[in-house]
Amino acid sequence: MDWTLALAALGIGVVVGLTGMGGGALMTPVLVLFFGVPPLTAVSSDLVASAVMKPVGSFVHFRNGTVRMDLVRWLCLGSVPAAFAGVLLARALGSGSGVNDLVQKALGIALVVAAAGLFARAYLRLAERARHRDASRAADPAGPPDVVVRPWPTVVIGAVGGLVVGMTSVGSGSLIIIALMLVYPTLRASELVGTDLVQAVPLVAAAALGHVFFGDLRLSVTGALLVGSIPGAFIGAQLSSRLPGALVRRALAFVLLASALKLLGATTAATGIVLGAVVLLAGPVWMVLRRAHGFPAWPARERVPVP
């Protein structure tokens, strides 16, 4: 077993437990960029490891009642067959360097979406805090607005997300949750996360099964990922109440974007320019968004509870 890889998986597991995101989005590019694992092998091994870990977090959300099973059913109707089809599509495109190059490019695009997903999640939390603050100032007898299920858009979300996950292992915690935010803007943040996590269990299982049969699974890589990431996720969950998760998520988005650019073949100079522009623009944009929701541009350790 590669203990260096297990140690890297431990660190990634801590990030996942601390922030709730970044598993496939961080693990797969680390395997490709730092350990020289072929992209298809990295996707296969990461998905099988994720299939073992996903049910743990799902149980917590089931227990807390933050899962919309009506949405989960429609999402899985699209995502489960699409995830398996994504594996077949990657394999049908060929073997060797050709398919690995394609998977690497698809992974880079998926990482851009994952980085955007972290920003979108932060905005979602900001909007939810604003709604909670307004509701506490003037109690609304009508309660939270009803969420009307839209079956076919939900199936399409699942299908697109499943296809991306099947090919890249990225998307179950970023692409799908962004789409759900757009289609169901009144869904509570906790329900968004819980619903996305539960639907990801059969989605990732289908993708993992496809990669077991048709991908390029290496048990030595998968074993090292499990040995490191399972205790790492537990440690991260314990630290989540003590460390500023928002700061870690911002750093994670920055790392994901840098990884995406390198996977897409950007030069070091181009990568530096893009990352520098993001650093310069992210702060002012976030301050404008805070002001738009009635918060001060710069947070002063305010703590507004989110239900």
N, C-alpha and C positions, 0 to 999 in steps of 0.2 A: 504493500500500500504506500502511496505517495503521501507522506505526512506533511510535506509542505503544502500540498493541495488541500489536505484536511484542515490545516491551520488557516488557509485562506477562506475555506468554507466556514470555519468558525467565526471569522470576522464578518463575513457576509451575513451569517445567521444572526449575529448580534444586531446588525443594521436592520434586518427584516423584523426581528422582534421589537426593536425600538421604534420603527416607523410604520410598520405594517405594509411596506412596499419594498420592491427592489430585488426580490428573489431571483426570478429568471432574468430580469433586466440587468442585474449586476453579475450573477454567477456565470452566465453564458459568455459575455464578453471577456471576463477575467480568464476563463478557460482558453478562449481563442487568442487573446492578446498577450497574456503573460505565461501561459503554460504550453502554448503551441498545439493545442488540441484542435483537430479539424472541426470546422463549424458544424457539420452534420453530427459528428460524434458528440460535440459539446451540447447541442440541442437535445439529442437523444438521452444522454446521461442526466442532464439537468431535469428534464421532464419526468423521468422515472423517479428521481429523488424527490421532486416536488409532489408526485402522486402519493408518496408515503407521508409527507408532512402536511399537506393541505387539510385533511380531515380534523386535525387537532384544533386549529383555529375555528373551523366550522362549528365544532361542538360548543365552543364558548359562546358564539353568536346564537346558536339554537337555544342555549340555556338562558340567554339574556332577552330572548324574544325580539331580536332585531333582524329577522329574516322574512322577506316577502316571498313565500313559497309560490304564490300565483305567478310572480315574475320569474322565479327560478325555473318553473316548468316550461315557460315559453322560451326562455333563454337556452335551456338545454336542448329543446327541440331543434334549434338551429346549430348550437355550438358543438354538440357531441358528434354528429355525423361530419360536420365541417372540419373538426379537429383531425379526425381520422383521414378525411380527404386531403387535408393539408400535408400529411405525411406522404400519402400516395403521390401527390403532385410533386413534392420535392424529389421523390425517388424516380418518377416518370421523366423528369427533366434530364436524367442521366446519372452518371456516377463519376467518381474521381474529382479532379480539380474543378470541372465545370459546375457541378451541382454545389460543391463547397463554396465556390465564388458567389453563386446565386444566393445561397443561404446566408452568406456573410453580408451581402448587400441588403437582403430582406431584414436581417437582424439589425443592421445600422438604421434603417428606416423605422423599425419597431422601437428602437431605443430613443429616437427623437420623439416619438409619440409618448413613450414612458416618461421622459423628462417633462414634456408638456403636461402629462397626467399628474405629476407631483405639484406643479404650479396650480393646475385646476383644482386639485384636492385642497390646497391651501386656501384658494379663493372660496371653495365650497364651505370650508370651516368659518371663514370670515363672514360670509353671508348668513350662515346659520347662527353665529353669535349675534349678528345684528337683529335677526328675527326674534331670537330669544330675549334680547334686551328690550325690543319694542313690545313683545308680549308681556314682559314683566311690568312695564310701565302702564300698560292698559290691558287688563285681562280680556281676552277674546272669548266670549261665551260659546262661540261656534267651534272652538278648538282648532287643531291643525286641519288644513284642507285635505279632502279625500284624494286619493291617488287612483285615477281611472286607468286600468290596464289597457294598453294598446298592443294586441297580440302580434300583428304582423311586423310592425317596426321592431318589436322586441325580439322576434325570431331572426330578423335580419341582423340585428346587433349581435346576437349569439353566433350566427353563421359567419359573419365577417371576423369577429373576435376569435372564433374557433379555428378558422383557416389560418390566421396569423400565428396563433399559438402552436398549431400543428407544424408550421414551417420554421418558427423561430424560437419557441418556448416563451416568448414575451407577449404580453397583452391581456392575460387573465386578470391582472390587478391594475391595469392602466387604461388600455384602449376601451375595454368594456365599461369600466366605471365612468369614463368621460362621456360615452354615448348615453349611458343611463341618466347622467346628469342633464343632458340636453333634452331627452325625451320625457323624463319625469322630474322637472325642476322642483316640485314640492315634496319630493321624497326626502326624509330626514337623512342626515349624513350617516348616522349609525346604521340605518336600514340600507343605505347604498353599499356601505362596506360589507355588512353582513350578507346581503343578497348576492353581491359579487363574489364573496369568498365561498359561499355554499355552492353556487352554480359552477365555480371553478373546480370543484372536486370531481364531478363526472367529466367535465371538459378536459382537465389535465389527465385523468385516468384514460380517456379515449385516445388522447394524443400519445401518452406514454405507451399504451398497448400497441398503437401503430408503429412507434419507433422500435419496440421490442421485436416486432416481426419484420419491419421493412426499413428501419433506420440503421444506425451504426452504433448500437449500444456497446459500451465497454464497462463491464461490471467493476473493474478496478477503479475507474473514474467515479462511477456512481457510488461505490462503497465509501470512497474518501469523502465525497460530498455529504453523505448521510452522517458519517462519523463526526464531521466538523459542524455541519449546519444545525443538527438537532439540538445539541447543547448550546450552540450559539444563539439560536432563536429563544431558548429558555432564558438565557442570561439577558438578552436584549429586552425581553418582556419584563423581567424584574427591574431593569434599569429605566424602563420607560417612564416611571413615575418620578424619577430623580434627575434625569438629564433633559435638556431642551430638545425634544424631538424635532421641533420646527427647524432648528438650526441644522440638524443632521439631514433632514429632508432637502434643505436647500443645497447642502454640500453634495448630496446624492444626485440631485438633478444636474448639477455641474459636472460630476463624474460621468453620468450617463450620456450627457451631450458630448463630452470629450471622446468617450468611447465610440459613440455613433459616428462622429466625424472621421475617426481613424479607420473604422470598419468600412466606411464609404469611400476611403481612399484619399481623404483630404491631406494636403501637405501640412507639415508642422506650422508653417507660417500662416496658412489659411485657418488652421485650427485655433491658433493663438488670436487671430483677428476676431473670429466669431465669438470665442469665449470672452475676450475683452469687451466686445460690444454688449454681450449679455450681462456682464458684471456692471457696466456703466448704465444700462437701461433698466435693469430689473428693479433697482431700488426706487427710482422716481415713479415707475409704473405702479409698483406696489403701494407707494404712499398715496398716489391718486386714487387707487381703488379703496384704500382705507378711508380716505376722506369722503368718497362717494357713499360709503355705508355709515357715515357719522362717527367714525373713530378718529382719534388724532393721528397725524401722519406718522409719527414715531411712537411705538407702544411704550408705555411707562409701567410695565409689569402689571397691566390690568389682567384680571382673571375673571372671565365671564363664563359661568358654567354652561355646558352644552348638554341638553337632555339626552 
